[in-house]
């Protein structure tokens, strides 16, 4: 385990090698090398699959034969050119070799490869344009920037400084009260109207006339009978107070 192996693997190696430590250690290193090689083979296999997808399929919908492709590449032909020759000829090695060695067919294959490459690139450009337009950028500006052949990061850095003046106005006016006040036209600020002022004056004059005609003490007048009753209650209250004081003095 001091060599970096897990205890489970070490015990397994010892069991498989009859508790022989030397053979168990060799076994562990061999297993480690096999696992490493398998990972590398898997990675290489995935890379080859990705390449085969780029080459397309034959007319009968078969993938390009990897082994025959390696043979043509070993002879000295460019990989994409050899793959296209095999694709066209249903992986027939001899027919593919004949096309590659024939200057006329070789030229046709190269032109076809370039045409397909341009179509793929155009599809990628169109997809990028639609993605950026969906984000709200102006289409004409996006097309001009994307067709310059820049990376997505460079394209975004050139498009982001664009700000819609109307949006900027809305942002400034909604976020800055001072800007709202400064944008107001002094002539548009309405004060009290002349009609309201005239209406107030008329009302004040009318109230003044009513007050002048009225008796200022009329609100305090009461009937005679009520006045007599109030006086009797007042005298009775005074009498009771005097009697209480006389009793308290005794």
WOSUL-V261457 format. One record per helix or strand of 2 or more residues. SS is the DSSP state (H for helix, E for strand). FROM is the first residue (numbers start at 1). LEN is the number of residues. If there is no record, write none. Layout:
ss->SS from->FROM len->LEN
ss->SS from->FROM len->LEN
This chain:
ss->H from->7 len->10
ss->H from->21 len->35
ss->H from->66 len->10
ss->H from->79 len->10
ss->H from->93 len->9
ss->H from->103 len->32
ss->H from->139 len->8
ss->H from->152 len->9
ss->H from->165 len->11
ss->H from->177 len->7
ss->H from->186 len->3
ss->H from->194 len->20
ss->H from->218 len->3
ss->H from->224 len->26
